[in-house]
Amino acid sequence: MQLIKEAFEKLYPNKDFNYNIKVKYSARFKPYNANVRYTKNNLEFSLSKQWKHISKDIVVGLIQSLLLKVFNDKKQTINIDLYNSFIRNLHISIPKQKSDPILESSFNRVNKKYFYNLVEIPNLEWGNHSKRKLGSYDYHTDTINISRIFLDAEPDILDYIIYHEMLHKKIKFKNKANRSYHHTKEFKAKEKEFEGHKEMEKKIKNLIRKSKHKGFLDYFS
């Protein structure tokens, strides 16, 4: 409870802290996830159990990030910088326990051709047959997840999807005024370096049209 008050007072040194607080740690959350619920004068924080063992200064940054979302405010603090740095480097300590031979082969091809084999292999897994979310990279679990509509796709199409998510792993994100930016100018410029990237976009759209599963095309994440 004291940690929440400390985080608030560092953000708003001239304001009184007049909130009822509830904090709970959950094993149901993905590692290092957290959220906050604000109703009337009540603040209820839910954190994954992994946060119990993390440095206080980093957790203060997490709490401050959540508070800024609640109050729709934009600020940057040393603690928030520490928190974002922690998230960017989580991949170092995350166990690599999930893999798939098709995804791993694609990852290795892309890593060799575009990254000089310098990108550490993450967890690799198939998602559902989504046409809305084609792929994603989760910083908290160091996991690349790919839609199953690409399970039988041409290797170059799958490689393009994997390349996009590998860029997220490599470039990370930029944070400004407590807002994270993932598809930065640097990211978009690097994405165009994939050989025949415009042709890949066309192939993906054609593959989705032919797919029997329902859904809508959306951006990568």
C-alpha positions as CSV (number, residue, x, y, z in Angstrom):
1,M,0.0,0.0,0.0
2,Q,2.8,2.4,0.9
3,L,4.4,1.7,-2.5
4,I,1.3,3.1,-4.2
5,K,1.3,6.2,-2.1
6,E,5.0,6.7,-2.8
7,A,4.5,6.4,-6.5
8,F,1.6,8.9,-6.4
9,E,3.5,11.4,-4.3
10,K,6.5,11.3,-6.7
11,L,4.2,12.0,-9.6
12,Y,2.1,14.7,-7.8
13,P,4.1,16.1,-4.9
14,N,1.6,19.0,-4.4
15,K,-1.5,16.8,-4.2
16,D,-3.0,15.0,-1.3
17,F,-3.4,11.2,-1.6
18,N,-7.1,10.5,-0.7
19,Y,-7.8,7.1,-2.3
20,N,-8.8,3.7,-1.0
21,I,-6.2,1.2,-2.2
22,K,-6.4,-2.5,-3.0
23,V,-3.5,-4.5,-4.4
24,K,-3.6,-8.1,-5.4
25,Y,-1.1,-10.4,-7.1
26,S,-2.5,-12.9,-9.6
27,A,-1.0,-16.1,-11.0
28,R,-3.6,-15.9,-13.8
29,F,-1.8,-12.9,-15.5
30,K,0.9,-13.3,-18.1
31,P,4.3,-12.7,-16.5
32,Y,4.9,-9.0,-15.7
33,N,1.4,-7.8,-16.7
34,A,-0.6,-5.4,-14.5
35,N,-3.7,-3.3,-14.6
36,V,-5.6,-0.8,-12.5
37,R,-9.3,-0.2,-11.9
38,Y,-10.5,3.2,-10.8
39,T,-14.0,3.7,-9.4
40,K,-15.0,6.8,-7.5
41,N,-12.3,7.1,-4.9
42,N,-11.0,3.5,-5.1
43,L,-7.8,2.3,-6.9
44,E,-7.6,-1.4,-7.3
45,F,-4.3,-2.7,-8.7
46,S,-3.8,-6.2,-10.1
47,L,-0.3,-7.4,-10.8
48,S,1.2,-10.7,-11.9
49,K,3.0,-12.5,-9.1
50,Q,6.4,-11.9,-10.7
51,W,6.3,-8.3,-9.6
52,K,6.7,-9.3,-6.0
53,H,10.4,-10.0,-6.6
54,I,11.3,-6.9,-8.6
55,S,13.2,-3.9,-7.4
56,K,11.0,-1.3,-5.7
57,D,12.2,1.5,-8.0
58,I,11.0,-0.4,-11.0
59,V,7.6,-1.3,-9.5
60,V,7.1,2.4,-8.6
61,G,7.6,3.1,-12.3
62,L,5.0,0.5,-13.2
63,I,2.5,2.0,-10.7
64,Q,3.2,5.5,-12.0
65,S,2.5,4.3,-15.6
66,L,-0.8,2.9,-14.5
67,L,-1.8,6.0,-12.5
68,L,-1.1,8.2,-15.5
69,K,-3.5,6.1,-17.6
70,V,-6.1,6.4,-14.9
71,F,-5.8,10.2,-14.7
72,N,-5.2,10.6,-18.5
73,D,-2.0,12.5,-17.8
74,K,1.3,12.7,-19.6
75,K,4.5,12.7,-17.5
76,Q,7.9,11.1,-17.5
77,T,9.8,10.1,-14.4
78,I,13.1,8.3,-13.6
79,N,11.0,5.4,-12.3
80,I,9.0,5.2,-15.5
81,D,12.3,5.2,-17.5
82,L,13.5,2.3,-15.2
83,Y,10.3,0.4,-15.8
84,N,10.4,0.7,-19.6
85,S,14.1,-0.3,-19.6
86,F,13.2,-3.3,-17.5
87,I,10.5,-4.4,-20.0
88,R,12.8,-3.8,-23.0
89,N,15.4,-6.2,-21.5
90,L,13.0,-8.8,-20.1
91,H,13.8,-11.2,-23.0
92,I,17.3,-11.9,-21.5
93,S,15.8,-13.7,-18.5
94,I,12.7,-15.3,-20.0
95,P,12.9,-19.1,-20.4
96,K,12.7,-20.3,-24.1
97,Q,10.4,-23.3,-23.7
98,K,8.1,-23.0,-26.7
99,S,9.0,-23.7,-30.3
100,D,7.8,-25.2,-33.6
101,P,9.9,-26.6,-36.4
102,I,8.2,-24.6,-39.1
103,L,8.4,-21.3,-37.2
104,E,12.0,-22.1,-36.1
105,S,13.1,-22.7,-39.7
106,S,11.5,-19.4,-40.8
107,F,13.1,-17.6,-37.9
108,N,16.6,-19.0,-38.7
109,R,16.3,-18.1,-42.4
110,V,15.3,-14.5,-41.6
111,N,17.9,-14.2,-38.8
112,K,20.7,-15.3,-41.2
113,K,19.6,-13.1,-44.1
114,Y,18.6,-9.9,-42.4
115,F,20.1,-9.9,-38.9
116,Y,23.5,-11.7,-39.3
117,N,22.2,-14.4,-36.8
118,L,22.4,-11.8,-34.0
119,V,18.8,-12.0,-32.8
120,E,18.3,-14.4,-30.0
121,I,15.6,-17.0,-30.7
122,P,12.4,-16.3,-28.7
123,N,9.5,-18.5,-27.8
124,L,7.7,-19.4,-31.1
125,E,4.1,-20.5,-31.3
126,W,1.1,-20.6,-33.5
127,G,-2.0,-18.7,-32.5
128,N,-5.6,-19.3,-33.8
129,H,-6.8,-18.9,-37.4
130,S,-7.0,-15.1,-37.0
131,K,-7.2,-12.8,-40.0
132,R,-7.4,-9.8,-37.7
133,K,-4.2,-10.4,-35.8
134,L,-1.6,-11.9,-38.2
135,G,1.3,-11.9,-35.8
136,S,2.5,-10.4,-32.5
137,Y,5.5,-10.1,-30.3
138,D,5.0,-10.1,-26.5
139,Y,7.8,-8.3,-24.7
140,H,6.7,-9.8,-21.3
141,T,7.1,-13.4,-22.4
142,D,9.6,-13.0,-25.3
143,T,7.1,-14.8,-27.6
144,I,6.4,-14.5,-31.3
145,N,2.9,-15.7,-32.1
146,I,1.8,-16.3,-35.7
147,S,-1.8,-16.8,-37.0
148,R,-2.4,-20.4,-38.2
149,I,-3.6,-19.1,-41.5
150,F,0.1,-19.1,-42.4
151,L,0.6,-22.7,-41.4
152,D,0.7,-23.9,-45.1
153,A,1.8,-20.6,-46.6
154,E,4.7,-20.2,-49.0
155,P,8.0,-19.8,-47.0
156,D,8.6,-16.3,-48.2
157,I,5.2,-15.1,-46.9
158,L,5.8,-16.7,-43.5
159,D,9.3,-15.2,-43.5
160,Y,7.9,-11.8,-44.0
161,I,5.5,-12.2,-41.1
162,I,8.3,-13.5,-38.9
163,Y,10.6,-10.6,-40.0
164,H,8.0,-8.0,-38.9
165,E,7.8,-9.5,-35.4
166,M,11.6,-9.9,-35.2
167,L,11.8,-6.2,-35.8
168,H,9.7,-5.6,-32.8
169,K,12.0,-7.8,-30.7
170,K,15.1,-6.1,-32.0
171,I,14.0,-2.4,-32.1
172,K,11.7,-2.6,-29.1
173,F,9.6,0.5,-28.5
174,K,10.0,4.2,-27.8
175,N,8.3,5.8,-24.8
176,K,7.4,9.5,-24.6
177,A,5.0,11.1,-22.1
178,N,4.0,7.6,-20.9
179,R,2.9,6.5,-24.4
180,S,4.6,3.7,-26.2
181,Y,5.4,3.9,-29.9
182,H,6.0,0.5,-31.7
183,H,5.7,1.3,-35.4
184,T,8.3,4.1,-35.4
185,K,9.9,5.7,-38.5
186,E,12.9,3.5,-37.9
187,F,10.7,0.4,-37.7
188,K,8.8,1.3,-41.0
189,A,12.1,2.0,-42.8
190,K,13.5,-1.4,-41.7
191,E,10.3,-3.2,-42.7
192,K,10.8,-2.0,-46.3
193,E,14.2,-3.7,-46.4
194,F,12.6,-7.1,-46.7
195,E,13.2,-8.3,-50.2
196,G,10.0,-7.8,-52.3
197,H,8.0,-6.4,-49.4
198,K,5.3,-4.9,-51.6
199,E,4.8,-8.2,-53.3
200,M,4.6,-9.9,-49.9
201,E,1.8,-7.6,-48.9
202,K,-0.2,-8.5,-52.0
203,K,0.4,-12.2,-51.4
204,I,-0.8,-11.9,-47.8
205,K,-4.0,-10.2,-48.9
206,N,-4.6,-12.9,-51.5
207,L,-4.0,-15.6,-49.0
208,I,-6.5,-14.0,-46.6
209,R,-9.2,-13.8,-49.3
210,K,-8.8,-17.5,-50.1
211,S,-8.9,-18.5,-46.4
212,K,-12.1,-20.2,-45.4
213,H,-12.0,-18.7,-41.9
214,K,-13.9,-15.5,-41.1
215,G,-12.2,-12.4,-39.9
216,F,-10.9,-9.0,-41.0
217,L,-7.4,-7.9,-42.0
218,D,-5.7,-5.8,-39.5
219,Y,-2.2,-4.5,-38.8
220,F,0.6,-6.6,-37.3
221,S,1.3,-5.9,-33.6
